[in-house]
Amino acid sequence: MAQISTGTFGFPRIGPKREIKAALEAYWSGKLSQPELLSISAEVQAADWQLQASAGITRIGIDGTLYDQVLDTTLALGLAPVRFANFSGLELYFAMARGASGVGALDMSKFFDTNYHYLVPELEGDFSCKSPNFTPLLEKVTRAQALLGKSRAIPMLIGPVTFVLLSKRDLALPEAVSRLLPAYGQLLRQLQQLGCPEVQLHEPSLATDAGAAAREVYESTYAQLAAVGCPIDLVTYYDDLGEAYPWAVNLPVAAVSLDFCGVPGSAAGNATLDLIRAHGFPASKRLGAGLIDGRSVWADDLAAAAAVLGELSTAHGITSISVQPSTTLQHLPYSTAGEAGHLPAELLPKLAFAVQKLQALADLATPGKVQPAGPEAARVWGQPPDGAAAAKAGSLPGVDAALLARSESYEVRRPKQPEFHAFPTSTIGSFPQTAEVRRLRTLLRSGKLSRPEYERLVDQQVAFAVGVQEAAGLDVLVHGEPERTDMVEYFGVQLGGLAFTLQGWVQSYGSRYVRPPIITGDVSFTQPMTVREFTVAQQLTAKPVKGMLTGPVTILNWSFPRKDISRAAQAAQLGLALRREVDALQGAGCKIIQGAGCKIIQVDEPALREGLPLKQQRWAGYLGWAVDAFRLSTAVAAPGVQVVTHLCYSDFQDIMPAVDAMDADVLTIENSRSGDAMVSALAASGYAKDLGPGVYDVHSPQVPDVDWLVEKIQGFVDSGVLKGRPQHIWVNPDCGLKTRRWEEVIPSLRNMVAAAAIMRGRLAGNAAAVPLLAAALGRRRLQSGGRALAHRRAEFDRRWLHGGWEGCGEVAGGGCEDCDNDGGVQLWGVRVNRLSLLIDLEV
């Protein structure tokens, strides 16, 4: 009979009330000092550790970060890129995360197949870890030891092979890893001196094809690290180890932690238990049995888990087992405690967030606490859900193939769609979510604001966003999404079959948190979800306004899915529901625009790549049904309706055929942090549809200057993408602008439009064709102290009143009824952000 204990290797780092987010944003705005920020962070970490200790967890992974654990590792190893040489301390940390004046941030990418974004390390040229700095990590461990005791406080770190595989590098994998090992060895010795009983090294790459192919690197690496003499827990997660299992579990470590659950709803299931049955497990090592699902909010079947634990503890020669989550718990909301009275009473007992998973761990590991299910439960453990066969084959269960194709090919339909001058400009969708916007939603939820009054006030925000875009000179506008808390949650609230939480926040990156919906039943369309706001915006302008939707695969991948049916089946339901929304939008456009052809619908799929299985043999099946789900939602669009999609923060270069098969008319991509890698890949693949590579980083507060943007766009042309058809190269930001401030958004868009105009001048053979931005925008400007004001008046049937096509001579003196001395404005009698309409037009 194996000895049973419990362990964790990651917990939500945000605080039960999002304390870290509030502290970070206060620090960035100058309202909180560095010591105050660090104090709040330490308090949140201590509370998380104590919570795990109170649940009876034997070994507690010492988690906690201000922004990203991969960034923490990069700095600990002393691997900040040379461009950050003038920064130090927290200034360096946040410059790498968010950028600084004249210095671009690190690239961001998805962490394996999750919606968590990590900051990509840059191992420059012939790099070395000359000046590692382990002080922050060692200080954190010392604090944890003082609270928990040395035997329970277990340091955790990204393992060296996974760190390199996550990085940009010039050196081959073996050489790059070898250069990290002296620093890792130094850290292990220092942790051993602190009295740490073991150290977790996280190697989720072992579950990938790249990891499986790196056997020699892993064996050499861990032989060297084992020589230090500090016991290592080799932690793997996100999938079973597949073909790497037989040799990975025999690496010279004290423990191996394995994922027994896999991806909820995956067509592949999880083979960890079968691998142990086939190959055994070393009796000299502790098995970390990830039997509690760390990626699902559904309460675990503890009886079935107990049956598996019973088999593991009595068979296969295993002598020691640590009952653990299948993955880090950072991907789950904090606790269900805040959902009582909000979620349906019958649903709440079926859910388990991070705090509840701790209790499940403790219960499962306590002898006699859980009655095991029969042998059949262990036999079918890890088997895929209903509908898996179709998903493996790459098809959507129950969907007629005739619904998946547009009525005309791209070559035939594209000339019927809106046409623009070279380098047309637009944005990706969202605009700043100000305190006023958030306050309106809070008042609506609390019942202090009626639905009609809320919609009236939201319409003001829409009008405001439209006014800013017209003032900036954009070609295609958006309504700004002031009514949306999140691009997935907004739809989850309105679709049948989904539930949404009140406090179910999950970290996406840094201080950006999301509340994923929970798919609780069959998904269905109930009513139009975006038509009203689109209609309001389109009535305000003669320019085309994009309808804005989130695609079915992204809604699925950014939700907590069901576990009883396949992900493909859930994608099909979402695709059918969104198909009806696309149809409703194009119908609304016809009524408003009267056949003018200004109909553009954007269906975003930023999560397409992140759902890709970690093992390439499963890619074709996933991409088959994922692409079909997108086509199912968009194929209803008439030939004259332009379908746009957006992809971001993943490496799409290796799935180019799938991207092309989506059959979108316009593809917009995140690009600014990734060094134009995908633009080059698209050019090399011969991609021929419209393309909008992001020209500046929306996750940085820095405002890009015009010259830099011009050269960025010139780089697109020089890449050969679209073979010199600049009228089909769109100029847009990397992503939505909801996390930025208006004071950052307005000058950034102004510079972007100016850069596009300069490029049109270059194209015409006259680089001086655009001497003034105002002339480039083709509108009159009204100067007041070197600035211009542009804003909307109340009535929908009037266009610009002040500072646009019609001038207001009273702006400077503040005598106008809609203006005041500090540049603030009134919209429909309601004051809006006083700085948000200031557009610096000095030339």
Phi, psi and omega in degrees: 000125182288150173285133185250134174219187179226157179201159174229160176215042176149142184213156177307127186264007192267345185089151183297336180239029180059041182298325182292319177302310181299318181293316179299312184291328174292321179295314181297330180271004177083011182265356182221136180279166178299314178300324179292319178299311182295326178294317179296318179300316180296323179294318179295315179300314181298320179295321178295316180297317181295324178299317179292322177295319180295333177281354178090018181291132184288310182236122187250117176294128184276087183269175176130127179209152175280337184214304187200135182290332178287320174299318177303317180293319179303313181288323179300325180277356180072037187247033174294132179300156185302328184295347178260017187299335183272005181248157176208164176060216180295332177298319176294315182304310184280336173295319177293327182280321192236354184085167177213174184304116178077003182231118182283146179289168171296152175296152174246145176211165180285140181277100183055232183254041179243174175266014174274133180260130175249161178268121190284119177296150177241106179267091193285124172047233182270065190285164170204157179269074185285327186226065177295151180228096182265005185304312180300319180293314181295323178294320178295317179297319179298320177296318181294320179297321180296328182275317190256338192095152186293331184287338184258340185271107186248113178298149178226142186208147173297129180293157187295323182288314177298320179303315181291319180295335177276352190263162163273133184205160174258329184281155174294157185306310182301317181291318180298316180295318182300329181285344177273336193296324175302321179291318177298318178298318177300318180294316179301320178296319180293322178292323177296321178294333177283353179091018179291129181289335178194172179226134174276124169248117186272120181232062178297343177298340177299337179275000182255168176298321180297320178292317180298330181278354186255034184305311182298322179295315179297315183296317178294317182299309186283340171294318179292319181290325179296330181295341178294326178098003177268122180302140183239134168261110179277108188258123177237153180195177182084347176185171171287167184276350176056228185291345178280346188304309187303321180269330183296320182287350178257010173297153186283072179231166182276333183211151174232123180259128187237147176273119178260002187246319180074203184272123180304128179080005182295142178290343182270341185068207179218131189255011186302313181297320178294326178294320177295319178299323184279325189240352182077186177213138185300128181293339182279353184246155171274134175268122170273105186265102181280075185267345178260121190291111180276359181246001184235140178275357179282138178300139184285151173280090186293330179295317177293318178298323179294325177296318178293315179300322178298318178295315182297324186278346182242345181238174172069007175072017181281132185255339183214132182229132170253117178283126190218167167292158179288332179219175169304143180278005181296342182274002180250154170297167187291302185204150175282354185302327181278003185257354179298131183086351179251304175285152179305140184301327181283341181274321189305316180294345181273356185252154175212115175267194189302315181297318180291330177294327177299317179295323178297320177302310182298317181296316183296324183277348182274120181303131177080356182285324182238127177281118182296146171287175181289174182303332181299326181297319178290324182297320185264003180302133178085000179286147181290160182280181177301143178088003184293328183298315178295320181296318178299326180281354177086021181241159177272121182301129172075017183250129178290126181302336180295341181276359190259359185238138172298157184289339177224153178291165180302316183298326181278319187278332187300320178296343180274354184263169181305138176242147183225174173291178178299145178053057178296151186245145176199185173234176184274337175155296188272154175237172189309133174269090185282170177300325180294319179297314180294325179296322179299317180294322178297318179295323178294314181297326182278355181083006181275355179224129179286159179301314178299319180291320177300314181296324178297318180288325175296321179300328176295319178295322176297314180299321178299313180296319178297317179298317179298316182294319178294320178297325179284342177090022178293151182274316179240129188256168173230165181273351172095346175059041179293340182276355188254124173286326187199149187289346176253314181304322182303319179281326179300327179294328190258345177274146173287145177093004178234145174241153178229150187266170175265321184232023184276056185280142177226139181287128173264313171193149174046239179262012180267113180242152180229160175245091183295137172295163176245120177281113187253344182197195178295132183278138181214153174279131180248323180193162177303137187252338187232353189295319185299311182291324175299316181299315179302312182294317183292331177291344183270352188210152173273349178279155180291140175247133179281136164285142189237118179230156169260136186286165185295323182288323178291318176301318179295310185289338178257017173243170169266109188279168170293158177249354184269343175229164186289159175296325179298318179296322178289325176296322178297317179297318178294319180298319179294321179294315181289333175302319179292327177290319176301317180296320178295321180294315181292331174293319178296321180297321179298320182292324185278314191268351177054047173076016182288353177084010182266057182242118181223127180236124180257128178238102188281138175227056180296340184263009181303312185288325186293338178278358181297128179303153182289342179251125190298334180296343180262359185297314186301318179298312180298310183296327178301306183283332180291314178296319179297325178296319176297313181295325177301320182283332188253342186295343178288345182297136178294158182304326181279356177268125181273122179261123179249146170226164183226131177238142182205156169050044170208166177269105183264356187301330184270005176231034183304318179301323179292320178300315179294323182291343176299333175063035172283149179283328179227130176249121173251142187223149166292138188209333194293327181273346188260013174065034177062023183298318183285329176300315178297319180294320178296318178298316181294329182276353181078024180303131191241355181273170181303146185222135176235085177287137179298133183261343175211159189275114182279349181267009175243142178283356183288140177266119181288141178273164188297315183300318180297318180293322178300314181293329177297312180294321178300325177298325177297315180297315183294336181292341182085004180297141183060010172053049172074034177251077188296340177292348178249007173260110183273151179245117185207162174293172180296322191201188178294160189251018187295332184272358181262167176263154179302325181296337175268322186293313187297308178294330178295314178293321177302313180293323179297315179295319178298319180296320178296321179295320177297320178295326175294324175296318177300318182298325180281358178085015181222095183296340181263017184290347182233072184289333181231139178299320182299320178293323180297324180282348175069036179213161177286150175237149179244115183266139174217100184064036179080009181232165175230146176248138175225128178202170185264144169266177191294312191287139177293335189273002174248145177266232184293137174252313183235134170075006178248243178287332178252130182274154176236108184289352184261001185300312186298324182272354179075017183275351181286143183296336181260000184235158173221178191296330184267011176087004177285166180222164174247134174242120184050035178082002180248128181287139176242171182321120190293336181265347194289342180257004178283118180241110183287112182245026178293132181228000000 
